[in-house]
Amino acid sequence: MNDSSNNVTTRREFLKNTSRLAAVTSVAGATIAVEAGREALGAEKGLPNVHPGHSDTVQVVLIGCGGRGTGAAENALQTPGPMKLVAMVDVFEDKLNRSYDSLQEHHADKMDVPQERRFIGFDGYKKAMDFLKPGDIAIFTTPLAFRWVHFTYAIEKKLNVFMEKPLISDGPSARRMLKLAEESVAKNLKVGVGLMSRHSRHMQALHERIQNGEIGDLILLRGYRMHGPAASAFSTKWPGSPGELLWQIRRFHSFLWASGGCYSDFYIHHIDHLCWMKNALPVTAQALGGRHQKQTPDGTPYVDQNFDTYSVEYTFDDGTKMIMDGRCVDGCTPIYKSFAHGTKGMAIVANTNDCDPPSRTFKGQKAQKANMIWESKAPPGEANPYQNEWNDLMDAIRNDKPYNEAKRGVEISTVTSLGRMAAHTGQEMSYDEMLNCPHEMAPGVDKFTMDSPPPVKANAEGKYPVPMPGVVKDREYPA
Ligand SMILES: NC(=O)c1ccc[n+]([C@@H]2O[C@H](COP(=O)([O-])OP(=O)(O)OC[C@H]3O[C@@H](n4cnc5c(N)ncnc54)[C@H](O)[C@@H]3O)[C@@H](O)[C@H]2O)c1
């Protein structure tokens, strides 16, 4: 893949660059940099060969072949430059086959995944990554519980990574992932995290305008994702097959250990881009939430761990508030938008959905056409933030630019967990308390086998433990 003369040049250039390298800012930019000085990088003896040139074929493996994994692999294969998908991994054969068929149908020329490199099982990630060379790419699109396990191995193998949000659900995983993020920077690995708002050209333009003072100093941020029950967040009783662990994985939005629940999985995008607009992370949160309609229309009880309503008030160090409202209840007003308010005006950040355009700025606090200052437009060919995030990652990989979104991804995932835990416990909490919370939701996740017991067990009625605000305060659900 990399001829040795290329490596020497890249390495020399790289060493020269590191002396002025203040890698990535935590929340400010589309590309994260983490302070990665000579010393940190020198700690790794001999820099890894992680910089494929423009004409080198980059090999990719997909770990977690569901909806997003298939989409991420497709985005990868559509980046400029030669790419090959060479292995696929899942714990369900039907999921892997469906993903394989779809990718094969649309990208046959970039697929090289013979039967012997389609791995089923919890240990498949190792077999797939073992096939790669340093500088190739591993995609992690399983539920979040497995992120730190897969990331640990990728760093060991000196692989570049794209991993989906959220990255953690609990404090122990957050602390572990922050350490891994540092290691990945020290090894000069390029890491993309699926917080695609940061790669929306609309939001990048809005961010710049807000930094330039177009709407004054930010004093309030608001995100709303309110619709009916969605994805696998609402589950009726385990039907007895597949095994309970595999069933929980299949319905991962229902279980806090697997996904952080609907709060983390659904609301992280608004939390992410609103923190980005503010260039800061909130320091505390207090929150409300409840389980109002936890049954199907025919009266069958839902047994999952989610509230169906959340309202979280975050506070930044300067007193600015950020509200995140989430609701999964049919028949209520649907709102799926985000806003930023400043001392001189306001902005629509996400016009619909997680980060859909156009973004707009207005004089004053009313989003009325007569007050509109600006409306975003994306440059031709850059309208899709999912494709942009891959084009940006590959540009960094092929041109050896600093690019590591892991730390920011963990921080935003921790902010998201903070709001969820504040709602679930009914306690005002700080970011530091969330980060240092000792409750680990899926201990031993690195040793799971198909027959392992699930991290949460149902009671005699088939119901899983649910949050009890004001009663259970030091963890999110009773042990
Ligand atoms: N950025 C976005 O807009 C966006 C959109 C959708 C999903 N996502 C994220 O992507 C991830 C996956 O979501 P999805 O909707 O594709 O879910 P999914 O259930 O469709 O896909 C997940 C796949 O991972 C497999 N899997 C689970 N554990 C595994 C393991 N240990 N090893 C190998 N395979 C395993 C599952 O069987 C499944 O096929 C989640 O973290 C989700 O939050 C992000």
The ligand as a Gaussian input file, in Angstrom:
#p B3LYP/6-31G(d) Opt

LIG

0 1
 N      -25.288000       9.604000      12.704000
 C      -26.537000       9.233000      12.511000
 O      -27.363000      10.011000      12.033000
 C      -26.959000       7.841000      12.835000
 C      -28.119000       7.313000      12.247000
 C      -28.488000       6.010000      12.607000
 C      -27.736000       5.289000      13.499000
 N      -26.613000       5.846000      14.044000
 C      -25.822000       5.099000      15.041000
 O      -25.276000       3.945000      14.436000
 C      -25.266000       2.860000      15.350000
 C      -26.039000       1.697000      14.733000
 O      -27.362000       2.103000      14.497000
 P      -28.270000       1.368000      13.389000
 O      -29.489000       2.199000      13.261000
 O      -27.466000       1.076000      12.190000
 O      -28.637000       0.035000      14.168000
 P      -28.845000      -1.441000      13.556000
 O      -29.430000      -2.290000      14.602000
 O      -29.549000      -1.312000      12.250000
 O      -27.346000      -1.881000      13.274000
 C      -26.439000      -2.278000      14.271000
 C      -25.832000      -3.591000      13.816000
 O      -24.765000      -3.955000      14.676000
 C      -24.857000      -5.363000      14.908000
 N      -24.131000      -5.671000      16.131000
 C      -24.527000      -5.468000      17.411000
 N      -23.553000      -5.810000      18.276000
 C      -22.521000      -6.258000      17.531000
 C      -21.226000      -6.742000      17.853000
 N      -20.793000      -6.804000      19.112000
 N      -20.411000      -7.106000      16.834000
 C      -20.842000      -7.025000      15.550000
 N      -22.060000      -6.575000      15.187000
 C      -22.881000      -6.180000      16.161000
 C      -26.351000      -5.622000      14.978000
 O      -26.682000      -6.960000      14.820000
 C      -26.852000      -4.734000      13.842000
 O      -26.865000      -5.383000      12.604000
 C      -25.874000       3.402000      16.633000
 O      -24.855000       3.814000      17.513000
 C      -26.674000       4.591000      16.189000
 O      -26.801000       5.596000      17.162000
 C      -26.208000       7.090000      13.720000

